Amino acid sequence: MSVAEPITELATNNLEAFWMPFTANRQFKSQPRLLVGAEGMYYVSREGKRILDGIAGMWCVNAGHGRRKIVDAVRAQVEVMDYSPAFQMGHPGGFELAARLATLLPGDLDHVFFTNSGSESVDTALKIAIAYHRARGDGTRQRLIGRERGYHGVGFGGISVGGMVANRKSFGPLLNGVDHLRHTHNPEKNAFSRGQPAWGAHLADDLERMVALHDASTIAAVIVEPMAASTGVLVPPQGYLERLREICNRHGILLIFDEVITGFGRLGASFAAERFSIIPDILTCAKGLTNATVPMGGVAVRKHVYDAFMAAAGDDNAIELFHGYTYSAHPLACAAGLATLEVYEEDGLFARAADMAPVFEEAAHSLDDARHVIDVRNIGLTAAIELEPRPDKPTARAFDAFLRCYDKGLLLRCTGDTLAVAPPLIISQDEISRVFEIIGEVLHELN
Ligand code: PLP
């Protein structure tokens, strides 16, 4: 592997200064897991061990690590122009990337606003939704509807519409005027589903109840992950997303798909919107947009949304949307994004994910009868293995499993008592087998 030599000593032995995100800092610092190299399907740890990447970094390195084309594109861009201002100025890469993305996105999702992360994409999408109605003279539509167990990043907007309790409870009352649909996970009805579960489409009717409660004239948008990933892979029930779209249409509510994880091939199609043939009004993305080489997010909107802003602003010199980031369409991110989209296309990676999905499904469900397992669910190149929680110690068993998998050379994510698997789309059949073999061994050994 042409990765950097693993370092054996840290420049400093002091791990204290870095307050790590979403991490048990004290546990980590007593038993650090440091990665120093990455290529293809593997990381290299500080100890020089190869770690099979079962989660594409964090659901983001869809084309595999260290892709030469992307590395070269970023290097070439930084040599030519490091940064260009994002407001009232532009550079060619931003326009090229938006145009390329628009051709990849289904329907008339033709305009893209750039951000630097999924969280920023979500907050941007929520602001656009509220401002859209106001631009059309429908300014009473301000309520936002999210869903229980949803993850929409960590901005105040995102945690307000999100539904993961631990991410919300410490941060006060959050945004006003937010309500939540019920989540779709019901192990009694759906355990061990392969692909979309048959039960649960009727849960979309919660939106009708919210219309009845709040009146449609107060509701701006509903936001969902087409497949809820971070909460432990909740696959949409058959007919559920169709029903949400239909209810939104009926009541003039914007539908936002948060595709930060489902975008760029994860479900075996460019986007979940493409896979399920449902066009949301607004679609967020990030992660796989640049193969995670440089941070970047995007918010795509349909023509009618963009046109409403252009029409409402009047005078051509007027700014249509008072929103943006210093690093919106950063030149390095755009270079990475353009090269990434080329890699996806040249290697046919979205189709490859679709082709490998049945193999992946079989391998995941080989754990149906494994020790501690109470559910296995999957779609595309994504699977969840849900474990019976230890009595009085929820989440401990999955965290132990995560640590043991790492010791055996496999990187996963754990969330609650669920292990999530979502490898780079370049994974081979042998590597798929190895991922689930290691998990099987660990579950066998674990108490
Ligand atoms: N939305 C969804 C659906 C996500 O899965 C995530 C991250 O996992 C985010 C938003 C937040 O993205 P970021 O961590 O880049 O802010």
Residues whose N, C-alpha, C, O or C-beta is under 5 A from the ligand:
A	BS01	PLP	S117 G118 S119 E120 Y151 H152 G153 E225 S230 D258 V260 I261 A286
